[in-house]
Amino acid sequence: MGSNRHYPEEAPDLEIAVADFWIDRTPVTNRQFRHFVNETGHITFAELRPEAKDYPGALPEMLKAGLLIFAAPRGPVDLRDYSQRWQFKFGANWRRPYGPRSSISGLDDHPVVHIAYRDAEASATWAGKVLPTEAEWEFAARVGLDGAEFAWGEDFTPDGKHQANTWQGQFSRRILQPMATNGPRP
């Protein structure tokens, strides 16, 4: 599992033994998660109002439930500043993924989004399951392809078709701001 050829956080590639395990064919859907919430009354992390003691110095008006939403910039941005690509939306959660005026209506069979690890773990436990380990997840995604460059094989886009949810098109280009110096710049 892992890779030495892509992102630093994927390295090093390792040979891992995985015992037999069960895994669902698809991610948990909005319908399945709604059933869990209706049966248990579970409140997701994104729906909880943050407590001031956990965020010393936070402005009181910022202590509201919500989460970060990707906001595609209109032009080039400084990639060191996440706020140019992400914005905090009060009231955004798994039922309202883009904020209070959004909805998952008609998306019952889509994967649930905006849930934290503790939410996924609670849902799995309620269903009599456990979350897969990273090694189990990667093993299952590879469906027996050992050592392939990608989970589906060696070609990133076989027959010109994307096999993963991969950004296509121009992403925000990096704009570097001049750094402050104490003297003349070369």
C-alpha positions in Angstrom: 0.0 0.0 0.0 1.0 3.6 -0.4 3.2 5.1 -3.1 6.6 6.7 -3.4 5.7 8.3 -6.7 2.9 10.7 -5.9 2.2 12.8 -2.7 4.6 12.8 0.3 1.8 11.7 2.6 1.4 8.5 0.6 5.0 7.4 1.2 6.6 5.1 1.9 5.0 2.3 -0.1 4.7 -0.7 2.2 3.9 -4.4 1.9 1.1 -5.1 4.4 -0.7 -8.3 5.1 -4.5 -7.9 5.4 -6.6 -10.6 7.1 -10.0 -11.5 5.7 -12.6 -8.7 6.1 -16.0 -7.6 4.9 -16.5 -4.2 3.2 -19.6 -2.7 1.6 -19.6 -2.3 -2.2 -20.5 1.4 -1.9 -20.0 4.3 0.5 -22.8 5.0 2.9 -25.6 6.9 1.2 -27.7 9.8 2.3 -30.7 7.5 2.7 -28.7 5.1 4.9 -27.2 7.8 7.0 -30.7 9.5 7.4 -32.0 6.1 8.6 -29.2 5.9 11.2 -29.9 9.5 12.4 -33.6 9.0 12.6 -33.2 5.8 14.6 -30.6 7.1 17.0 -31.0 10.9 17.2 -27.3 11.2 16.3 -26.1 14.8 15.9 -23.1 15.2 13.6 -20.0 17.1 14.5 -20.8 19.8 12.0 -24.2 20.3 13.6 -22.8 20.9 17.1 -22.3 24.5 18.3 -18.6 24.9 19.1 -17.8 25.6 22.8 -15.8 28.7 23.6 -13.5 26.7 25.9 -12.4 24.6 22.9 -11.6 27.7 20.8 -9.8 30.3 23.1 -9.9 33.7 21.6 -12.7 32.9 19.1 -15.1 35.7 18.3 -18.5 34.9 19.9 -20.3 35.4 16.6 -18.1 32.7 15.1 -19.1 30.0 17.6 -21.9 28.6 15.4 -22.3 25.1 13.8 -21.0 24.8 10.3 -18.1 23.7 8.2 -15.6 24.7 5.4 -17.0 24.6 1.9 -14.8 24.6 -1.2 -15.4 27.9 -3.1 -13.9 27.8 -6.6 -12.0 31.0 -7.1 -12.7 33.2 -10.2 -9.0 33.6 -10.9 -5.5 32.9 -9.7 -5.0 32.9 -5.9 -2.2 32.5 -3.4 -2.4 28.8 -2.6 -0.8 29.4 0.8 -4.0 31.2 1.9 -6.7 28.6 2.2 -9.4 31.3 2.7 -9.1 32.1 -1.0 -10.5 28.6 -1.8 -12.4 27.6 1.2 -15.1 29.5 3.2 -16.8 28.7 6.5 -20.5 28.3 6.1 -22.7 28.5 9.1 -25.4 25.8 9.0 -23.7 23.6 6.4 -23.9 19.9 7.3 -24.7 16.5 5.8 -28.4 17.6 5.2 -27.4 21.0 3.9 -24.1 20.5 2.2 -23.7 24.1 0.8 -25.4 25.9 3.8 -28.9 26.7 5.0 -30.5 27.1 1.6 -29.1 23.9 0.1 -30.6 20.4 0.4 -29.9 16.7 -0.4 -33.4 16.3 -1.8 -33.2 13.9 -4.7 -29.8 12.7 -3.6 -30.8 9.7 -1.5 -28.5 7.3 -3.4 -25.5 9.7 -3.3 -22.7 9.2 -0.7 -23.2 11.1 2.5 -20.8 14.1 2.9 -19.6 16.4 5.6 -19.5 13.8 8.4 -16.6 13.5 10.8 -14.8 10.3 11.7 -16.8 10.0 14.9 -20.0 10.3 12.9 -18.9 7.5 10.5 -17.8 5.3 13.4 -21.1 5.8 15.2 -23.0 4.9 12.0 -20.9 1.8 11.4 -21.3 0.7 15.0 -25.1 1.1 14.9 -25.2 -1.0 11.7 -23.1 -3.7 13.3 -20.0 -3.0 11.2 -16.6 -1.4 11.7 -14.8 1.1 9.6 -12.1 -0.4 7.4 -8.5 0.4 8.2 -6.5 2.3 5.6 -4.8 -0.9 4.5 -8.2 -2.7 4.1 -9.6 0.2 2.2 -6.7 0.3 -0.3 -6.7 -3.5 -0.7 -10.4 -3.4 -1.5 -10.0 -0.5 -3.9 -7.4 -2.4 -5.8 -9.6 -5.5 -6.3 -6.5 -7.7 -6.5 -4.2 -5.5 -8.5 -1.0 -5.8 -6.5 1.6 -3.1 -7.1 -0.3 -1.2 -9.9 0.3 2.5 -10.3 -3.3 3.2 -9.6 -6.1 1.2 -8.0 -7.5 0.4 -11.4 -4.2 -0.3 -13.2 -1.2 1.5 -14.8 -3.0 4.0 -17.0 -4.3 7.1 -15.3 -7.1 7.5 -17.9 -7.7 4.2 -19.7 -9.4 4.8 -23.0 -9.4 8.5 -22.1 -11.8 8.0 -19.2 -11.2 9.2 -15.7 -11.5 6.5 -13.1 -11.6 8.7 -10.0 -13.0 12.0 -8.9 -10.1 14.0 -10.3 -10.0 17.7 -10.8 -10.2 18.4 -14.6 -9.5 21.8 -16.1 -7.5 24.6 -14.8 -7.2 24.8 -11.0 -6.2 28.0 -9.2 -2.8 28.9 -10.3 -0.3 29.7 -7.6 0.4 33.4 -7.1 3.3 34.1 -4.9 3.3 37.3 -2.9 6.7 39.0 -2.3 8.0 38.1 1.1 9.0 40.9 3.4 12.8 41.3 3.8 15.0 43.4 6.0 17.2 44.5 3.1 17.4 45.0 -0.6 16.2 42.0 -2.7 18.5 40.6 -5.3 
